[in-house]
Amino acid sequence: MWSCFRILKEREEERHFLENGARILEELITSFNGRSNPIRSFSKKVLKRATNNYHQNGFLYQNFVYKLYKGTYEDRAILVKKFTADPSKEYIGWCIKEVAVASQMSNHKNVLKLLGCCLETELPTLVYEFAASGCLSDHIFEEEFSPSKKCQQLSWESRLRIAMEIADAIAYLHTGMSKPIVHRFIYSRNIFLDQQYVAKLFEFGLSISIPLGETHADANVVGYPGFIAPESDSTRRFTVKSDVYSFGVVLFEILTGKKVLDLLKEIYGVSYSESLLVDGNEKGLRVYLKANFVKGNIEQLMACAELAIRCVTVNPEERPSMTEVAKELRRIRRLTLFSMMREG
């Protein structure tokens, strides 16, 4: 009886392996002309052993779709993403898209590297490099700095560097592929930090390619409240400028150490708004930001605030590109050196 059960289980795993492999190949052909970077294939058994059968001691985070676990493989720490949602067509597509896009992006130093995946599970289980310092959200919000949470507060210099690194990664996603790709889920929880606090962009399952010759892609609205570009929220139309808006919101959080929903309450007295920039309230935003900056170089803070406001302007055509954002952040970082030279 047990031998029959084992045979049935092995056949089921083999079926998942073949079906998932075919889906990933199809996605790579559709989105990247069949081009792929090699990733490792992990067996279901190996990942169970690596995570001590997904023991609670290694549990890190969960949402309505997946759980993250810390594991150990070949004497190195790994991050295992185990999908827990029902294997509907939507979630299978999410998972396959993530494998395809993350494998293409893994050579970028500011992207969390996809090491491989297990295709034997109904929804592929993904294996990433381990980000020892957790998420950006663990280190920028005032509420996270209680002694019990043991989170290190990032200096302004580190915050600015991390912002520049993530801008580089998003710019590469927009311009470095055969088709522009919109991430659609940029927020501080999806920015990981390695042991040296180098930024690593994560979560490509909701990303969408813009067809050649087009400037946008139509899709259901996804993302975290407060980070979704207003035009995408109302029209279900996504462009690279949708990501620019989301990144601008992250900049507001980096500048103030406050979550976006708290910012909206403090600025407008509401728990939710379609946009951070309501009725052209640029002057009001400047006043608020200046009164709520984290401690740091005021010249850099002011310049970064101006950039953040440009990123969240309601008209997407008036937002800078992510390449321009990354270039401006580099210029802002150099302001410290210039200030020191003037003082000398």
N, C-alpha and C positions, 0 to 999 in steps of 0.2 A: 504493500500500500504506500509506504513512504517513498519507495523508489519511483512509483507512478507520479506521486506528488512532485518529486524533485524534477522528473522529466518534464512535466507540465510547466513548472516554474521556469526551467531553463529555456523551454520553447517560447514562453511569454517574453522573457528577457531578450531572446534572440529576435523576436518580432519587433519589440520596441527599438532594439539596436538598428535594425534594418530600416524601419519607418522613420526614425529620427535622423538617421544618416542621410536618407533620401531627401528629407525636408531641408536639412542644412545645406546640402548640395544645391537644391533648387533655389534657396535664398541667395546663396553665393553667386549663382549664375545670373539671377534676376538683378541683384543689387550691385555686384562687383565683377561682372563679366567672367565669373568662374574663378577669379583670383582669390587665393587664400594664403594665410600664414599658418604654418604647421602648429598644431596643438596636440597635447597628449590625450590618449584615450584611457580613462580610468574605469576599472570594473566596479560593480556595485559592492562586491566583497571588500575591495581595497579601501573604498571610502568609508564603509562601516567600521573597518579596523582603524582607519586614520582618525575618526571622530569618536572612537570608543562607543560604537553603535548609536551615534548622535546623542551622546550623554548630555544631561542638563549642565554639567560643569563647563562644557564647551560652547553652550548657547550664548549668542551675542545679541541677536535682534530678530524681530519678526514683524511682518505686516500681513495684510489679507491674502498675499500671494505666495510668500516664501519665508523661510527661516535661514539665518546665517549662523554658522558654527565655526569655531576655531578647531583645526585639526593638525595633525603632524604626519608628514609624509617624507620619507628619506631624510629624517633628522632636520627638517625645516618646517616652520609653521605655514599652514595654508588656511585660506578662507573658503568654506564650502557653502554654496548657495543651494538649498534644497527646496524645490517648489512644493507647496502644500495645497495649492488651489486645485479644484476639480479640473481634470484635463479637458477643458472645453477647447474649441477651436481658437478662441481668443487668447487663452493662456499658452496654448501650444505655440501660437504665432509669436507671442511675447518672448518666450524662451528661445525659439529658433532665431528670431531677429537678434537677440542679445548675443548668442554664440557667433553669428555671422559678423556683426558690427564690432563686437569686442575683440574678436580675433584679428580683424583688420587694424584696429586701433592700438593693439597691444605693444607695438614698437615705440609708441610715443611715451616719453619719460613721465608725463603727467596724466597717464591713464592707468587705472588699476589693471595689472596684467592678467589676462585670462591664460591660465596654465593648461587647462584642458577641460574635459567633461566626461560624464558617464552617460552613455546612450541607452543603457539597459533599463533605466527607469522610465515610466510612462511619460513624464516630463523630464528632459535631461537635467541631471544634477551638474552644476558648474563649479569649477575649482579655480580660485584666484590666488594671486600672491596675497600674503597676509599684511594688513595695514596696522602696524603695531600701536599707533597713536589714535586709532579710532576715526571718528568723523569730525569734520570742521565744526559741526554744531555742538560737539562736546567741549569746544575750547574757545568759543567766542561769546556765548550768552552768559550774562551775569548770574543767572539762576543756577548755572552748572558749577559754580566755583565754591560750593560748600565743602568743608573738610571731608564729609562722608563720601563725596563723589570722586575726590582725588583727581580732578581734571586740571591740567596746567593751562592757565590763561595765556593766550598768545599776545606777544608784544605787537605794537603797531607795525614795526618793521616786518615781522613774520606774517602778519595779516596781509600787508601790501604785496609781499613776495608771493604768497599763496594765491591772491587774486590774479596776479600776473600769470602764474603757472596755469591756472584753470582757464584764463582767457586764451592762452596759447593752445590748450587742448581743444577748446570749443572751435577756435579759428581753424584748426587742422581738420576737425570734423566737417566744417562748412566748405573748406577749400581743397583739402588734401586727398579727397576720394574722387572716383570717376563721376559720381553725382553728389551734389550737396546733400548733407544729412542733417536733419534737425533733431536735436536731442530730445526736446519736449519735457524733460523731467529734471531740469537743473534747479537744485536747491541745496542748502547747506548740509543736509543729511546725506546727500549723494556725492559729497566730496570727502574722500578718505585721506588720511595722513599717514605716511610711513614713519619709521623710527626716528628719522631726522626731520620730521614734519614737512616733508615734500608732498605737495598736493597730488592727488590721484582722482581723476574723474571716474565715476562709476555709474552703472545702471543704464544700459543701452537698449533694453527690451522695448521701450516705447518710442524709440527713435523712428524716423520716417524719412525715406529718400524723396528728394524732389526730382520728378522726371526731367530728362534732358529737354531743354527748350522751354521749360516752365519756370515760374518763379515761386510757386507754392505747391503744397499738397493738401488735399482735403482729408480730414480724419476726425474721429470722435474726440471730444475735448478730454484731455487727461492732464494730470499734474496736481500739485499741491496748492490749496487755496492761497491766494496772494501772489503767487509766482507766475500765473498764467497771463500771457499778454492779452489785453482787453479785446483786440480785434480777433484773436484766435478763439477767445471765450464766446464771442457773439456770432462768429461766422463759421467756426470749425475749419478755418483756413490757417495753415501753418507755413511760415517762411523762416529763413535764417534770422530775421529780425525778432521772431518770437523768442528765440533763445537769448538774444541781446537783452530783451526786457527782463527775462528771468534772471540773467546774470546781474543786471542792474539792481534787482531786489536783493540779491546776495551781497552786493556792494553796500547797500544800505545797512544790512545786518552787520557786516564787517566793520563799518564805520561807527556804529552806535552800540554794538553788543546787545541789541534788542531784536526779538523775533518780529517778522513782518506784521503779524496780526496785532501784536502789541504796539507797533509803530502806527498802524491805522487807528487804533483806539486813541493813542496820545495825540495824533495830528488832527484827526477828523471826528473823533468821538464815536466811531462806528467799529463794529467787530469785523466787518468785511466791506471791501470796495473793489470795483472792477479794476481800479488803477491807483497807483501811489500818487500820481499826478492828477489831481481832480481840479477841473475848471482852470487849468493853466496856473496852478498855485506854486509856481517855481520859487517866488520870493518867500512864501511861507515855509516851503521845504528847506530853503537855505537857512532861514532863521532857526528852524527846529534842529537841523543837523549841527549847526555851529554850537548850539546849546547842549548838544548830546553826544559830541564826539568822544571816542575813547581817547586816552592819553597818548599823545604822539606829536610829530612834527606838524605844526599848524598849516604850513604852506602845502605840505603833501595832502593833509586832510581836506583842505579847501579845494584843491585841484581834483582830488578823488571824488568829492561831493559833486562838483560840477559834471564830472564824467558820469556819475551814477544818475544824475537828473536827466542828462542827455539820453541815457540808455532806456529810461522808463517814460520818455515822452509819448504821448498818446498816438501821434502819427508815426507809424513804423518807418516811413520813408525818411523821417528826420533823425532816426536813431543811427549811430555809427555802426559800421560792420564790426565783427569780432576781431578782425585783423587790425582795424583802427583802434579798437579798445586796448588790445594787447600792446600796440605801439605806444599809446598814450600812457599806459601804466608803467612801461619801461622809462618813459620820460619823467614821470612823477617820481619814480624811485631814485633817479639821478639828482633830484632837487636837493637831497640831503648833502651830497658831495659838493654841489655848487654853493650851498649855504655855508658849508665849512670853509670853502675857498674864499668866499667873500669876507667871512669873519676873520680869517687868517690875514 
